[in-house]
Amino acid sequence: MFLVNLSAAQAQLASPWLQQMSAEQVIKMPSGKSITSKIYVDNGKVRIDVNANGMAMSTIMRPDKKIMYTLMPAQKMVMEIPMTPKDEDSMRAFNTQNLHFEPVGQGIQDGVECDKYKLAFSTGRAQIFWINKQTKTPVLMEAEDGSMRIEWHNVVPGPQPAALFEPPTDYKKMSMPVRPMPSSPPVPPPAAH
């Protein structure tokens, strides 16, 4: 469940208009379940704070250090996970230069006038992005097949505090026996036009 958020965070890395921002992110599954998190993005660094089944957790992605951290505040513990070459290749593959976003119209989402873009993958899957016309910030991403919906609320563009992207110094490091892998590729929002 947390890795879905992680994939969404990776998505933010490729978008030039989301290089610095914070937002509330809601991922809605076809099952009716929702995952709500807070996401922070600053020039390639990403942090996601989530409460999963009553347990607060944070994931920090630091491609500049080739490390991912998982923070467990209740235990004051941090898992440090090296990024593999495969992780790095996956993130590079979603550079906006390698993607084509097709404008597919306009619409209103949550009372906001939006431009809509379609991103199609070679696998046949596609996503529709709703981008606030005025602020050029994301409002909604929907998988065309209905498998996922991501909403962004209270998007605040701007630099984020550097401390958000570092594990607290008083946390104990723990090793992780098996490294989980994301089940689906990250999906970036379209670049502003």
KAURGI-V978415 format. One record per residue. N is the residue number from 1. RES is the residue in three letters. PHI is phi as a letter, one per 30 degrees, with the letter a starting at -180 (none if undefined). D_CENTER is the distance of its C-alpha to the mean C-alpha in Angstrom with 2 decimals. Layout:
BEGIN
N_RES_PHI_D_CENTER, N_RES_PHI_D_CENTER
END
This chain:
BEGIN
1_MET_none_13.18, 2_PHE_d_11.02, 3_LEU_d_9.92, 4_VAL_d_8.47, 5_ASN_d_5.97, 6_LEU_d_5.84, 7_SER_d_5.62, 8_ALA_d_2.80, 9_ALA_d_1.83, 10_GLN_e_4.87, 11_ALA_e_4.86, 12_GLN_d_5.11, 13_LEU_d_7.78, 14_ALA_d_10.12, 15_SER_c_10.72, 16_PRO_d_13.77, 17_TRP_d_13.72, 18_LEU_b_10.50, 19_GLN_d_11.73, 20_GLN_b_12.62, 21_MET_a_11.50, 22_SER_b_10.85, 23_ALA_a_10.25, 24_GLU_d_10.76, 25_GLN_b_8.41, 26_VAL_b_10.63, 27_ILE_c_10.22, 28_LYS_c_13.80, 29_MET_c_15.52, 30_PRO_d_18.90, 31_SER_d_20.59, 32_GLY_j_20.10, 33_LYS_d_17.92, 34_SER_b_15.06, 35_ILE_b_12.44, 36_THR_c_11.93, 37_SER_b_9.93, 38_LYS_c_9.83, 39_ILE_c_7.08, 40_TYR_b_8.87, 41_VAL_b_8.62, 42_ASP_b_11.99, 43_ASN_h_13.24, 44_GLY_j_11.01, 45_LYS_d_10.66, 46_VAL_b_7.62, 47_ARG_b_8.63, 48_ILE_b_7.75, 49_ASP_c_11.10, 50_VAL_b_12.18, 51_ASN_c_15.72, 52_ALA_c_16.35, 53_ASN_h_19.96, 54_GLY_i_21.21, 55_MET_c_19.77, 56_ALA_d_17.48, 57_MET_b_15.05, 58_SER_b_12.60, 59_THR_b_10.66, 60_ILE_c_10.92, 61_MET_c_10.17, 62_ARG_b_13.09, 63_PRO_d_13.70, 64_ASP_d_16.72, 65_LYS_c_18.23, 66_LYS_h_17.05, 67_ILE_b_16.13, 68_MET_c_13.60, 69_TYR_c_14.86, 70_THR_c_14.89, 71_LEU_c_16.79, 72_MET_b_19.17, 73_PRO_e_20.76, 74_ALA_d_23.57, 75_GLN_c_24.83, 76_LYS_h_24.02, 77_MET_b_22.75, 78_VAL_b_20.16, 79_MET_c_19.42, 80_GLU_c_19.05, 81_ILE_b_17.81, 82_PRO_d_18.67, 83_MET_d_16.41, 84_THR_d_18.62, 85_PRO_e_19.60, 86_LYS_d_17.93, 87_ASP_e_14.46, 88_GLU_d_15.37, 89_ASP_d_16.76, 90_SER_d_13.73, 91_MET_d_11.64, 92_ARG_d_14.79, 93_ALA_d_15.24, 94_PHE_c_12.38, 95_ASN_d_14.05, 96_THR_d_14.85, 97_GLN_d_18.49, 98_ASN_c_18.21, 99_LEU_b_16.87, 100_HIS_b_18.96, 101_PHE_c_17.92, 102_GLU_c_20.99, 103_PRO_d_21.80, 104_VAL_b_22.92, 105_GLY_k_24.17, 106_GLN_b_23.57, 107_GLY_a_23.35, 108_ILE_c_22.93, 109_GLN_b_19.97, 110_ASP_h_20.56, 111_GLY_i_23.36, 112_VAL_c_21.39, 113_GLU_d_22.66, 114_CYS_b_20.04, 115_ASP_c_20.17, 116_LYS_c_18.92, 117_TYR_b_17.78, 118_LYS_c_17.85, 119_LEU_c_16.10, 120_ALA_c_18.32, 121_PHE_c_18.03, 122_SER_d_21.20, 123_THR_d_20.81, 124_GLY_j_21.67, 125_ARG_d_18.42, 126_ALA_b_17.10, 127_GLN_b_14.59, 128_ILE_c_15.64, 129_PHE_c_13.73, 130_TRP_c_15.46, 131_ILE_c_15.47, 132_ASN_e_17.63, 133_LYS_e_20.81, 134_GLN_d_21.81, 135_THR_c_18.84, 136_LYS_i_16.79, 137_THR_c_13.61, 138_PRO_d_11.46, 139_VAL_c_13.15, 140_LEU_a_12.43, 141_MET_b_11.32, 142_GLU_b_13.90, 143_ALA_d_14.77, 144_GLU_e_18.35, 145_ASP_d_19.70, 146_GLY_i_18.44, 147_SER_d_16.52, 148_MET_a_13.32, 149_ARG_b_12.53, 150_ILE_c_9.53, 151_GLU_c_11.05, 152_TRP_c_10.26, 153_HIS_b_13.33, 154_ASN_h_15.03, 155_VAL_d_13.01, 156_VAL_b_14.90, 157_PRO_d_14.90, 158_GLY_k_16.44, 159_PRO_e_16.60, 160_GLN_c_15.34, 161_PRO_d_17.84, 162_ALA_e_18.05, 163_ALA_d_18.84, 164_LEU_d_15.35, 165_PHE_c_14.41, 166_GLU_b_17.57, 167_PRO_d_18.81, 168_PRO_e_21.79, 169_THR_d_25.06, 170_ASP_c_26.74, 171_TYR_d_24.39, 172_LYS_d_26.06, 173_LYS_d_24.50, 174_MET_b_24.59, 175_SER_c_24.36, 176_MET_c_22.55, 177_PRO_d_24.87, 178_VAL_b_22.55, 179_ARG_c_19.08, 180_PRO_d_16.77, 181_MET_c_15.14, 182_PRO_e_12.17, 183_SER_d_14.09, 184_SER_b_12.43, 185_PRO_d_11.12, 186_PRO_d_7.71, 187_VAL_b_8.19, 188_PRO_d_8.12, 189_PRO_d_9.66, 190_PRO_d_13.29, 191_ALA_d_14.99, 192_ALA_d_17.34, 193_HIS_c_20.91
END
